[in-house]
Amino acid sequence: MALPAFLSSRIATQAARPTGLFGGVLGRIMFFETARTNREAVDLLAPEDGDAILEVGYGHGRTLREIARRASVRLAGVDRSEAMRRQAAARNRTLVRSGRLDLRQGDVASLPFANDSFDRALCVHTLYFWPDLEAPLSELARVLVPEGVLVLGYRDKRDIQSFDRYPPPTYLFRSSEEIEAGLSSTGFGKLSTTRSPGPMPTCSTVATRLGTQDGA
Ligand SMILES: C[S@@+](CC[C@H](N)C(=O)[O-])C[C@H]1O[C@@H](n2cnc3c(N)ncnc32)[C@H](O)[C@@H]1O
C-alpha cells in the first residue's frame, strides 16, 4: 500500500539528514532495515588489524561497531546529521572513550581529514543523497592511501519497483554502471560489483584507489 505523499516526503527528508526525535527513531529503524547490506559491505571491506577505516554516512553507528568487533582497527566516521552523530556516539561509547573511534559531523564533499589518511572506507545507502558523484568520490579518493579500498552499498535504480517511498529529488538512484563510471573518473580502478537478490535487491561495488604507477 502506498504511503501518503506527505509522509513519504517527510521520511525521505529525514533519511537524507535525520533531525530531532523523528530522526532518532528513524535511525533505530534503519539499524534493523539495512543490516544485511551493511554486513555484506563489511565482508567485502575485509578489515585487518592495524587498518585505519572511514565510514561516510554512518547513521546509527552499528556498522562501525561491527568493524571494531572484526579487527583491531582505528575508526573514523563522517555524517552530516548531528542527531546521528549523537546516536552513533551513544552506541559506540566505549570505542569513542578509548580513542579508537573519531566521530565527526560533516559532509562527504569536504572530508575533515588529511590526504592518504585511511586504508579502507565504506559508505552504505548514502550516495542517493549526493546530487553529483564527482566531489564525494574525489574526496574519498583523496583521503584513501594508494591501493586503499572503497566499498559502496546501494540500491540500483533498476531494482526500485516504486518510487512512493523514495521520492525524487530527495532520492537520486543510479545504476551500477553509472556508479562505476563515477569511480573510474575520480581515481579508482579494479572495480567489481556484486548484486544481492531478494525482495529488496542491493549492489555492492568495491573499488581500489589507484596509485601514481597506475596512471591516476
Ligand atoms: C539512509 S541513512 C544510512 C545510514 C547507514 N549507512 C545505513 O546503511 O543504515 C543515510 C545517512 O547518510 C548521511 N548523509 C547523507 N548525505 C550525506 C553527506 N553528503 N555527507 C555525509 N553524510 C551524509 C545522513 O545524514 C544519514 O545518516
The ligand as a Tripos MOL2 file, in Angstrom:
@<TRIPOS>MOLECULE
LIG
   27    29     1     0     0
SMALL
NO_CHARGES

@<TRIPOS>ATOM
      1 C1         19.7580    6.3080    4.8020 C.3       1 LIG1
      2 S1         20.9530    6.7170    6.0500 S.3       1 LIG1
      3 C2         22.0100    5.2580    6.0030 C.3       1 LIG1
      4 C3         22.6980    5.0080    7.3210 C.3       1 LIG1
      5 C4         23.5890    3.7500    7.3430 C.3       1 LIG1
      6 N1         24.7360    3.9030    6.4560 N.3       1 LIG1
      7 C5         22.8220    2.5150    6.9660 C.2       1 LIG1
      8 O1         23.1240    1.8950    5.9320 O.co2     1 LIG1
      9 O2         21.8980    2.1480    7.7000 O.co2     1 LIG1
     10 C6         21.9490    7.9210    5.2120 C.3       1 LIG1
     11 C7         22.9220    8.6380    6.1600 C.3       1 LIG1
     12 O3         23.8500    9.3700    5.3440 O.3       1 LIG1
     13 C8         24.0070   10.6820    5.8730 C.3       1 LIG1
     14 N2         24.3570   11.5510    4.7300 N.ar      1 LIG1
     15 C9         23.5920   11.8360    3.6420 C.ar      1 LIG1
     16 N3         24.2510   12.6570    2.8210 N.ar      1 LIG1
     17 C10        25.4530   12.9050    3.3880 C.ar      1 LIG1
     18 C11        26.5590   13.7000    3.0130 C.ar      1 LIG1
     19 N4         26.5360   14.4380    1.8860 N.pl3     1 LIG1
     20 N5         27.6510   13.7130    3.8110 N.ar      1 LIG1
     21 C12        27.6710   12.9950    4.9690 C.ar      1 LIG1
     22 N6         26.6250   12.2350    5.3890 N.ar      1 LIG1
     23 C13        25.5380   12.1850    4.6060 C.ar      1 LIG1
     24 C14        22.6490   11.0070    6.5030 C.3       1 LIG1
     25 O4         22.7400   12.0090    7.4790 O.3       1 LIG1
     26 C15        22.2420    9.6520    7.0820 C.3       1 LIG1
     27 O5         22.6880    9.4690    8.4080 O.3       1 LIG1
@<TRIPOS>BOND
     1     1     2 1
     2     2     3 1
     3     2    10 1
     4     3     4 1
     5     4     5 1
     6     5     6 1
     7     5     7 1
     8     7     8 2
     9     7     9 1
    10    10    11 1
    11    11    12 1
    12    11    26 1
    13    12    13 1
    14    13    14 1
    15    13    24 1
    16    14    15 ar
    17    14    23 ar
    18    15    16 ar
    19    16    17 ar
    20    17    18 ar
    21    17    23 ar
    22    18    19 1
    23    18    20 ar
    24    20    21 ar
    25    21    22 ar
    26    22    23 ar
    27    24    25 1
    28    24    26 1
    29    26    27 1
@<TRIPOS>SUBSTRUCTURE
     1 LIG1         1 GROUP 0 **** ****
